[in-house]
Amino acid sequence: GKWPIFDVCTANLPYQISSPFTFRLLAHRPLFRCAVLMFQKEFAERLIAKVGEKQYGRLAVNTALFVKVSCVCKVSRGSFTPPPEVDSMVVKVVPRDPPIEVDFREWDGLMRICFSRKRKTLRSSFLTKDTMKTLEENYKTWCALKGERPGKEPMREKVLQVLTALELAEQRAIRIDLDTYFRLLLEFNRHGIHFSSCSAGARVGGDATATKGAAPSMELFVDDGADEDDGEMED
């Protein structure tokens, strides 16, 4: 059901609902003042992860669109009777006010490519056959919607031009911060490169019901721990 208006939220959650609860909390309007929550330690570490840390991934970047998250304290399993099988962490969540504006579908598409293997260079992540095909199809769709004739420059060259201009071709997703990802998305869009076939202009803090399908997807807050690798950097 619909959540009531509130200023402060505090909860010790069943850990299996961490992702859906986080989605509901961060998408809640009007904005709350803060929330103090206890999560499983591994999930919390991915929420608060900083650039370059092993746990840094889509979950941390996407959460940062909405809120600032900080660690309050760590809670060992021995603090409970009977003790659970995992350690915990208490975090403080403070909404961004005003919220950052971004097209959710464009943003999510970009993040999925960049973090498909977060230790790969962006050059390697973008120049896969499947990614090139998707971007080319999106480009043709956007040209058709705008009544323009598609350019003749190969998509590979267009992508490399953007990555090189921002000096990101040899950078890895795990080393790139939120502001730089925004710059990257804006530069791609400026060159006619899009990550959704069409955009309804969904924006953080906007009216999510204004356009069908414009609301942020819960997929933004799915724990991406599954993309952990062996820690080796890849070309």
Order of alpha helices (4+ residues) and beta strands (2+ residues): beta-alpha-beta-alpha-alpha-beta-beta-alpha-alpha-alpha-alpha-alpha
